[in-house]
């Protein structure tokens, strides 16, 4: 059962109070690849969950025997032991099912307290996660590379402390129930004007807000720093004793006059709203604006987090103009943009990739047709541009493009690696399956559905084109882009030994994109938008599903190259000549 040097823990021989502690201590002493055996008279599965919760998914759990009298489990450490030093939680990303990876990381992040950290152990650089965390959680964490390849990447993510210097934090769950409210109220009563403290609780302590308001009146602010799902952190600040100025007066900014607001502009006076209503009110007011209309956000601190949240949830459909920037009041004019007649489809997509679903809905090619404006594309299709422009101005629901990563801000060498790791890998993984199913379905159903023969031929052609195309990119074009980035970063001149100019290489690659795109469009046309016939078998259904998904991935793949990577690389190449 056991191997040499393998520790066997006979649980029943231990005192109850020592059982879990012994298992954990023994596990913490294991090196990567080493294991221990748990021998018990019942299934010790609770230990599995406790290990995962406290150490992360850094081990394998193998049943050697499952009752009825004895249970034997081999627990093997699967990641380097130094990562878990001091009981650090480690998330072994490759061991998580692909659909659950980001959700698992975000769940672990949200469960950490300020100042706590955990480690991501991955087989490639998870930098896209950094951008996604930044967009959804803001500047609330530190990202530290402990190891950067070539085989493994280890990153320590630390949740930043939320308190200011000298600011008291009341951790409510640690207090006896009878002391919770008295501690909070006593702390508040000892505050001087302008001072604050933080309430940290495992549920929303909003009843305390109403209790404070009832006892002391409107003499404090209640600011949510985090709102669940595991922890609520609220900063309670005793207001300064100065009166709030009216909008007919200066906002105490030296001799500067108060900002002039338009007669029809809606003013959202944020400090006058309940905390839970602040963001919803701003978003609801913004959503009611027509193109060209504006609103004013009036607040007692810089509401820049609202900017990032609007950008993430609504896209690049507004302008953000500071009319006044402190020290006491901030006034921002938020204007909904009008139709961007001159903006190309590629530029729209580069700013907000979630617009892909809108273009797909109207049949507009956003990858190979990225250099056209919306109106040009609509004119070619013979459709009214007004509904398209209206849809582009609306909030975008998450969908196939739910990651909504801001690729436009990425370094070009990193973006090139991302395209290879994500999109080239996708093609190499699924194209052989699509080819097999296309041939199989054609053989079985081709006599009744002759269009399958043409689809099969196009699939084989696309496969050949894609493999040749990706090989050229991985071996020639992308290394060239990395040389351009290196020259730009080091301030040196680019020395090229290529027969073709960089512009010619890009032009040829874009032509290949158009060829593959036309073939994929033809497949959709022949299949009548992948409409299944009544006699379609499971393989038939799977083929059309894979072709539809392949098309979605190809569109994003080509968009990233045509509309972001190549234009920026050409511009950078010109600067290092």
Buried (B, 14 or more C-beta within 10 A) or exposed (E): EBEEEBBEBEBEEBEEEEBBEBBBEBBBEBEEEBBBBBBBEEEBEEBBEBBBEEBBBBBEBEEBEEEEEEBBBBBBBBBBBEBBEEEBBBBBBBBBEEEEBBEBBBEBBBBBBBEBBBBBBBEBBBBBBBBBBBBBBBEBBEBEEBBEEEEBBBBBBBBEEBBEEEBEBBEBEEBEEEEBBEBBBEBBEEBEEEBBBBBBBEEBBBEBBEBBBEEEEEBBBBBBBBEEEEBBBBBBBBBEEEEBEEBEEBBEBEEEEBBEBEEEBBBBEBBEBEBBEBBEBBBEBBEEBEEEBBBBBBBBBEBBEBBBBBBBBBBBBBEBEEBBEEEBBBBBBBBBBEBBEEBBBBBBBBBBBBBBBBBBEBEBBBBBBBBBBBBBBBEEBEBEBEEBBEBBBEEBEEEBBEBBBBBBEBEBBBBBBBBBEBBBEBBEEBBEEBBEBBBBBBEBBBEEBEBBBBBBEBBBBBBEBBBEBBEBBBEBBBEBBBBBBEBBEEEEEBEBEEEEEBEEBBEBBBEBBBBBBEBBBBBBEBBEEBEBEEEBEEBBBBBBEBBBBBBBBBBBBBBBBBBBBBBBBBEBBEEBE
